[in-house]
Amino acid sequence: METFDVVVIGAGPGGYPAAIRAAQLGASVAIVEKEQLGGTCLNWGCIPTKTLIAAADMLVRIQHAAAFGITVQGVSADYAAMIGHKDKVVAQLRDGIKQLLAANGIKQFASVASFQDRNTIALGDGTRLGAGKVIIATGSTSAMPGFLPRHERVVESRGFLAINSLPRTLLVLGGGFIGCELACMAASLGARVTIVELLDDILLLLDPDVRREVRGRMEKNLGIRVLAGKPLEQIAAASSGVRGHFGDEVLEADLLLCAVGRKPVTDGLNLENAGLKTNERGFIEADEYCRTRVPTLFAIGDVTGKIQLAHYATAQGIAAAENAVRQKPRRHDTIVPNVLFTSPEVGVVGLSEDDAKTQNRAVKTGKFRFAGLGKGLASGETTGFVKWIADAETDQLLGAAAVGPHATELIAEATTAIRAELTARELGRTIHAHPTFGEAWMEAAHVVHGECVHVPPKRRNF
């Protein structure tokens, strides 16, 4: 039996960075992955969807090239070719992870893993690995409710990304981030899309003004139909398509995409052999140091039931590796940006206005629309805005939102500012290059204090 200082179970965006960081600190490391290096994010999530979304965005821009004086004729989309491109991107990145692990001297095992005891990992082929510390990074998988028929016309996100032809009509069950992203991609490529959400609206985690901006553009620009506030019932699937009832209305489509959430992957780990168990929701509880109740076991990423984002898993993984190898523990960061690749894009971080109301906190806000930017007009990208949420007394920046062009990139500046505990005045006085989209943050910071020179003054009542 080979023995390692650290064994990592799962090679997703949390697991493989954890393995590399532990090796950088001088530990002997093994990593076990039962499917593909990169996990869900690389193979069936973040990267595949964003590759297809990039293709769809390019098509949309070409279709609107006439506004720039450019004439394009005969443009069309080859979805099968897009899928092929997506697969090449995934394979290249997956190979890159394999090489990085090897370069750091990490022993790789392609197998299922389970606990024989807290310091022994059993692999599917009978191999046993001794482990001083174990980092559990098994992630999550798409939830498929029992009321859905099991049929090839009913798929979750992983199954949707595997098909080579785009359905003419698509029914999306669930108006969260995954459902809305894939709905926008499909609609941009010409599919007729209907989203059904049980709750009162789609994207309920976003502030109302951000949510209205996104939904309005999805409906007006992409023709996506949004139905909310009722369940989809009497769902049936056949070789000809799917159908369901939304109240009194019958909905039909070529394909149903289920995007109602994700559940942790813990089956087969035999956690009880290591003295560990999941909570009532099926997650492995871990503290801010990624420690579980068992001193030698750490848990990171989606399996912990915290924020289910790849970059958060990476931050947790690096902290877990450092805490497993070093004596002095370190908390993982908790200021986590969230990005949504809908049309338009969304980026949020920190406290929202709704959060502030819930906490009875006094805040002030500053909003600036991209239509007021020279770069926005020059680029033909004027949809949306950026917004700061600042403490009303201290002026400290507590939260931010961006909706519109490049919002998923722009949120990085806001994240840095909030983490650095900057004030709105400090951010506003920071010189931003012109003409850029980033200027919007500076302008919005000035709006917080009513000092923005590019916003008309409020009318005074005499």
N, C-alpha and C positions, 0 to 999 in steps of 0.2 A: 504494500500500500504506500503510494506516494503521499507525502505530507507537505502542506503549504502553510505559510503564515496566514494567507487570506484566500478563501474560495468565494467567488462571486457566482451566484446562480441567476442567470439572465444576462444577455448581452445587448440590451436595448440602450436608449440614450442615458439611462442611469447606470446600468451595469458596466458597460465597457469603459466609460470615463473613470468609474470607481476602480476598476482593475488597473488601468494605466497609472492613476495617481498613486495607488498603493505600491506599484512597482517602482515609480519614480522615487518613492521614499525608502526604497531598499528592501521591500518585502518580497518573498517568493509568492507568486500569485498564479491561481488557476481560475479559469472562467468556463462555465458550463452553459450551453445554449441548445435547446431542443429543436429549434427551427432554423432561423436565419440570423446572422450577425446584424445588429442594428435594430432588432425587435420590430414592434408594430410601427413605430414612427418612420423608420427608414423604408420598410418593406410594404406596409399596407396602410400607412397613415399620412404623416406630415409631408414627406418627400413626394410620394406618388401623386397626392392630391394637388400639391403646389406646382408640380410639373405640368399637370393637365390644366390647372387654372392659368398658368403662364401662357400656355398655348391658346386657351380661350381668350385671354386678354389681348394677345397679339392679333387674333382674328378681329376682335371688336375694334381695335385701333386702326387696322387696315380698312375696315368697312367705313370708318369715319375720316379717312385720309383726305377726302375732298375738301374738308374744312380748312386744310392747310395748303390747298392748291395742288394736291397730288391726286392724279387719276389712276385708279386701279381697276382692272377688269378681270373677270374670270376667277376671282378668289373663291376658294371652297375649303372645307375642312375634311381631312381624312382621319377619322377617329382611330381606326386600326393603326395607322402610322403614328398617331399621338401615343397610343398605348405602347407601341414599340420603342418610341423615344423614352417614355417613362421607364420602361424596363431597363434600358441601357443606363440611364441615370442612376437607378437603384443599384444595379450590378456594379457600377464603377465605385459608388460610395461604399458598398458592402465590401468590395475588395480592398478599399482603402483602410477600413477598420481592421480587416484581417492582417494587413501588413503592419499597422500600428501596434496591434497586440503582439505580433511576432517580434517587432523591433524592440519592444519593451521586455522581452523575455517571458511573456505570459503564456502558460500552457493552456491550449484550447481543447475543449472536449465538446463534441457534437452529440448530445444525449439528453435524456430526461434525468432529473436529479431528485433525490429525496433524502431525508435525514434518517440515518441509522441511529445516531445519537447526536448530541449538540456539536460534537467535534468530528463526526464521520459522515461523509456524503456518499450515498450509494448511487451509481450510475446504472442506466438501463442495461448495459452489457455485463453487469456484474462487477465492474471495477469499483474500488473503494478509494476515496480521497480523504486523507487526514487534513483537518483544518483547525488552525489556532483561532481564527475568526471567520465568520461567514457573513456575507452581505447578500441579502435576499432582494432581488430586483426583477421579479417575474412579471410585473406589469399588469395589464388588464386586457379584456377582450370585449367585443361588442355584445350587448345584451339583446337577446331575441325573446320577447315575451311569448308565453305559452299559447296565447290566443291567436297568434299568427300561423297560417298554414305553412307547412314545410314543403316548399315548391321552388323550382328554379326561377320562377317569376317573382319570388320574394327573397330579397338579399339584404345583408347588412353592408357596411362600408367596404369591408375586405372583399366580399363577393362582387360588389359593384365595380371596384377597381380592376377586377380580373376579366370583365367582359370586353370583347373586342368591337362591339357595335353599340352605338348610343341609341337608347330607345327613343322613339318618336314622342311618346308621352310618358311622363314619370310622375309617380305619386310618392311623396316623401312623408314618412310618418315620423314626426318630431321636428320641432323648430329651434333646436339648439345650434351650436356652432358647426358641428359636422354636417347636419342636415342642410343648413343654409349655405355652407360653402359648396357642397356638391350640387345643390339646387342651382346656385348661380352659375357654376361651371357648365352644367348641362343646358341651362337656358341660353347662355351666351353662344353655345354651339348649335342652337336651333330647336332644342327639345321643348315641348310644352310641359311646364312643371306646375304641380299643385302641392303645396305644403299643408299638412294637417297637424295642428298642435292642440293638445288637450287643454293646456293652460290658456289664459286670457290673451296672450300675445306671444310672438316668437322672440327669442333672444332676451328673455326677461332679466338676465343678469346685467344687462346694460341699462344706463340711465335712460329715462324716457325720451329726451331730446336726441340722443345718439340712436336709440332704437327707431324712432320715427324717421330719421334720415335714411337709415339702412333699408327699412321696410318700404318706404316710399320709392326709393330708387329701384329696389328689386321688383316692385309691382309695375312702376311706370316705364322704366328703361328696359327691363328684361321680360316683362309680361308674366312674371311669376304670380300665381294665384295663392293667396294666403288665407287659410280657413282656421280659425282659432276658437277656443272655448267649448269645444265638444269633442268626444272621442270618435275615432273611426271604428265603425262596428260592422258586423256581418261580413267580415273580409273573406273573400273567396279567390282562389287562384286556379287557372287552367292554362292549357297550352296557348290559348288565344290572348291571355292577359289576366289582369287582376281587377277586382271591383270591391267597393266597400260603401257603407252608408255614413254620411255625415249629416246627422239629423234626418230630414226627409229627402235629402239629395243623394242620388246614386253617383259615385265617382268611379270612373274606369280609366285604366292606363295599361301600357305595355309592361310596366315593371313597377314594383313597390320596393322602395328603399327604406329599410328600418333604421332610424337614427335616434333611438330613445335613451341612449346612455351606454355606459360600460360597467363591467363587473370585474373584480380582482381575480387574478389567476393564482390559486393556491392548491388546486386539486392535485393530489399525488405527491405533495411535498412531505407528507407525514410529519407535520409540525409537532404533533404530540410527542414524537420520539425525542425531540429536542427540548421538550418542556415548554413549548409555545403553542398558543391557540389564537384563532381569529376572534374578532369581536362579533357582536350580533349582526353586523352588516357584512361580515365576511372579510374584513380588512385586517392586516397586521398592524397593530398600533406601535408607533415609534415616536420618540420625543424629538425635541429640536436639535438633538445631537445624532439623530437617526438610530438611537439605541432602542432595542426592544426590552421586554422584561427579563430576557435571558442575557446575562452580561457579555457573552461572546457572539451574540447574534445582532446584526443590524438589518434594517429594512428601509428601502428607498422607493420613490416613484409611485406609480398608480396603485400598487398593492397596499400602500399605507393609507389610502383613502383621503389624502390631502388634496392639494391642487393637482389635477391630472393634466400636466403639461410637460412636454419633453424637456424644455430648458430648466424647469423646476427639478425634474428628476436628475438632470446633470449636476445641478448645484448640490442637491442632496447627496448624490453619489460621491462627489469629490470630498464633501465634508465627512461622509461615512468612512471613506478610505483613510482620511487623515486621523479620524478618531479611533479607527481600528488599529492603526500602526503607531501613532504617537501617544504619549502619556497625557498631554494636556488637551482636553476636549475643545472643540469649536462648534458653535451653533451654525446651522446652515442659514443662508439669507432668506428673508421672508417678504421682501418687496419684489413681487413677481409680475412682470408685464404679461398681459394676455392679448393675443393678436387673433384677428378673424379675417380670413381671406375671402370675404364676400365681395360683392360689387355694389357699393364701395367698400374698401377695406376699413377695418376698425382696429385701433390699439388702445388699450386702457391699462392703467396702473394705479395702485394706491387706493385711496378713499374716493368713492363716488358720492354724488350729491345725495342719493338714496341712503348710502351708508351713514353719511353725516346726519341726516334726519333721524335715522334709527338710533343713533348714539346721542341725539340731542346736542350736537356740536354746532357752534356758530361758525359758519364759513362764508367766504365771499368768492365769487367766481369771475373768470374773465374768458370770453369766447371771441375767437376771430375766425372769419370764414375765408376759405381759400380764394373765393371770388375777389377778395380785396388784395390779393398778392399779384405782383407783376409776373412772377414765374407761373402762377396758376393760369393767368390769362394767356401768356405766351405759349404755354404747353397745351392749352385747351382742356385743362383739368381744374375745374372750378367748383366741383361738388364738395360739400362738407365743410368741416371746421375743426379747430383744436380748442380745447377748454382746460383751464386750470381750476383746481379747487384749493383754496388757501385758507389757513386759519384766520378767522376774523380779527383776533387780537395780536397774534405774533407775526402774521404775514407768511408763516412757513408754508411751503408747498406741500400739500397732503395727498393730492391725487391729480390725475390728468386723463383726458380722453382725446383721441384723434379719430375722425371719421372722414374718409375721402382718399385722395391720391397719396400713395406711399405712407399711409398711416401706420402700417406694420413696421416700417423702418423708423419713422419719426418718433415713435413711442420710446425709443432708446434714450433720446435726450431727456425726456421727461422722467424716465426711470432713474437716470443718473442724478438729476436735479433733486428728486425726492429722497433718494438714498443719501445724498450729501447734505440734506436738510437745508437747502437754499430757500430764500424767501422770494416772493414774487418780484419784489423790487430789485433784488440781486440778479435774478434771471433777466428781468427787463433791461437792466443796464449792461448786460453782456452783449457785446457786439456780434451780430449774426451777419454772415455774408449775404450780399444782395446780387442778383435776384435768386432766391432759393425758397423751397417750401418750408425749411426750418425757421425762416423768419416769422412764421405764424406763431411760434411759441413766444418770441419776444413781444410781438404785437399783443397777444392774449394776456401776457403778464402786465403790459401797460394798461390794458382794459380793466384789470383788477382794481387799479387805482384811478380809473377815469382819465388816464393821461395818454391814450393812444392817439397819435396824430393822424392815423389813417382810418379813424372811425368818426363819423359826424357827431358833434356834441349833442347831448340830450337837450331837448327844449326846456327852457326855464319858464315857470309860471310866475307871472308878475301880479 
